[in-house]
Amino acid sequence: MPSSPKIPKEKILQTALDMLIRDGYSSVNIKSLAKELGCSTQPISWHFGNMESFRNELTAEAGRHVREKLSIGEETGLEALEKIGSAYFDIAVDEPNLFRFVCMGESGRHEKNGMSSWLDYDYYADIMKQIVEKYSVTEEQAKKFMQTTIIYMHGTACLIASGMVSETRETIYKMFKEAFYSFLAGIKELK
């Protein structure tokens, strides 16, 4: 029975994630990863078995990395939404390859339930609840506000990650904050 490889699985995944962030997903394959690690392809095959298993674990690792960057900490309500938006734009600016992989479909995985899967995340549900309470809107109005805001946020970040928008970070943050307050005012007017 062969001995276990000396390169831990976690190091392989981190190296692959680093390559994805730096060079894009198309640069990550078993040979290029082995070269980056300075080893043969055997440790990668030993840990993952096949390329599909490796891709699945890399996709999960990339998703965890993005979710970690989007964590909101102690902020609540619109402050939390502003922090999420800023972090989302930061990923698009600082790590466009990662953003395209996780958020624009390069991983081959996407939410099957569309917008409703985004709004099911606990932190969005909490934000919507706080908006209902603070701004005296209905749950349906808060949901419409969140949908509109998420579409704006995602669309803007996609434009950034694809290189079509090159505004400064500060301008993007300001535009986002102005947009979500406008969306909220518009939703309240529909009462």
N, C-alpha and C positions, 0 to 999 in steps of 0.2 A: 504494500500500500504506500503510495507516495506521501511524503511529508507535506505538511501545510506550508503555503508560501510565506516568505518572510515579510512581504509587503501587505499590510492590513487592508482590508476591504474599504475602510473609511478613508484611507489615504488615496486609494485608487479613485473613489468617488469624488473626493475633494479636488484631486488633480484634474479629473475629467470636467468638473464644474468650472475650475479655473480656466481650462482650455476653452470651454464653451463661452464663458464670459469674455475672454480675451480675443478669440479667433472665430467664434461662431460654431454652431452645432455641426456644420458640415466638416469641420476640422477634426471632430472627435470620432476616431475609429480605434479598433484594437491596436493596430500597428503604431499609429501616431501617439496613442496613450502610453504604450509600452516604451516608446522612444523617450517621451517626456519623463516617464518614471525611471528610465535607465535600466530597464529589465527586459526579459523576454515577454512574450504574450501569455505564457503559461499561468502566472499569478492571476491575470485578469480572467482567463478561461476557468481557472479553478474556482474563483469566488463567484462568478456569474453564470457559468455553464454555457451560455450562448449570448449572441448579440441582442436578442429581444429582451432577455432578462436584464442585461446591462442597461439597455435603453430605458426600460421601465424604472429601474432604480435611479438612474441619472435624472429622469423626469421628476420622480418623487423628491429627490435631493434638491433640484432646482426650484421646485414648488415650495419646499420648506424654506429655502433661502429667501425667496420673495416674500412669503408670509411673515418671516421674521422681520424683514425690513418694513413691513406694513403694520406692525403691531402698534397699537395706539397708546399704551400705557394708561395713565390716569385721566387723560382728557375725556370729555363727554360732549354730547351734542354736536353742534356745528364746529367746535374746536377740534373734536376728534375727526370729523369729516375733513376739515382743513389739513390736519396732520396726515391723514391717509392720502389725500390728493397730492400733497407735497412729496411724500415718500414715493408715491407711484410715479410722479414726474421725475424724481431723482433717479429712479431705476432706469427710466427711459433715456435720461441724459447720460448717466454714468455707466450704465451697463446695457446698452441697446441690444446686444446679442442675446443676453439673458431675457430681456423684456420680450423680444420677438419670439424666443423659444417658448417661454411660459405663457405669455399673454396674447400673442398674435398667431398661435396655431402651429409654429414650427415643430413643436413636440409631437404633433399628430393627435394631441388630446385636447379636447375642449369640453366645456360644460354642455351636457346634453339637454338640460332643462332651461337653457337660455337665462334671461334676466332673473327669473325666480330663484335660480340656484345662487346667484350673487346675494340676493336679499335675504336668503336663509342664514347667512353667516351671522353668528351671535353678535358681533360688533355692529353690524348694520342694523340688526333688529333693535339693539339697545339705542342706537342713534335715532332711529325712527320713533321709538317710544318717547325719548326725551324731546324730540321736535313736536310731537303731538301735545305733550304737556306744556312745554315752554311757549309755543306759538299758537296754541288753541286751534289746531287743525285736526281733521279727522285722520284716522289711520290710513284711509285710502289716499288722502292728499299727501300725507307723509311718504307713502309708498311711491306715488307719482313723482314727488320731489326727488326721492332717492334714485329712481330709475333715470330721470332726466340728468341728474348730477353725475351718476355713474357713466352714462353714455357720453356726456361731455368730457369727463375725466379720461375715460378710456380712449375716446377718439383723439383727444389732444395728445395723450401719451403715445399713441400709435404714430401720429404725425411726427412727433419728436424722434421716436426710435427709428423711423424710416428715413430721417434726415430732411423731411419736408418743412419742418419748423425749426428755426434756430434762434428763437428769442432767448433773452437771458432768463435764468431761473427766477429772478425776482419778478420779471414781467409775467411769466407763466403763472407763478403763485398768485400775483395780484389779479390777473384775469380770471383765474379759477375762483378766487374768493368773491369777486364781483359777480361772476356768473351764478354761483350757488345762492347768493343773496337775492339776485334777480329771479331765479327760479322759485325760491321760497315766496317772494312777494307775489309772483304770478299765480302760484298755487293757492295762496290765501285769498286772492281776488276771485277765485272760482267758487268760493263758498256759496 
